[in-house]
Amino acid sequence: MASNTAASSVKRKNKHQKAGRRRKNKLARKSTASNVELFAALGEPGKPAPAAAKR
């Protein structure tokens, strides 16, 4: 049977790995912009595009 120290260190290691995986999965869920977001700056279809912002 493993010692308490060994068991708790393995649990800690697994917890850190899972935290990183959860973080990456959360980022991957929203990695691509939708069509609405991509073309929002172009305005509505059939209407002229809004004027470009001046700098």
NORURMO-V130288 format. One line per field, one symbol per residue. ss: DSSP state (~ for helix, > for strand, _ for the rest). A space follows every 10 residues. Layout:
ss = ???
//
This chain:
ss = ___~~~~~~~ ~~~~~~~~~~ ~~~~~~~~~_ ____~~~~_~ ~~________ _____
//
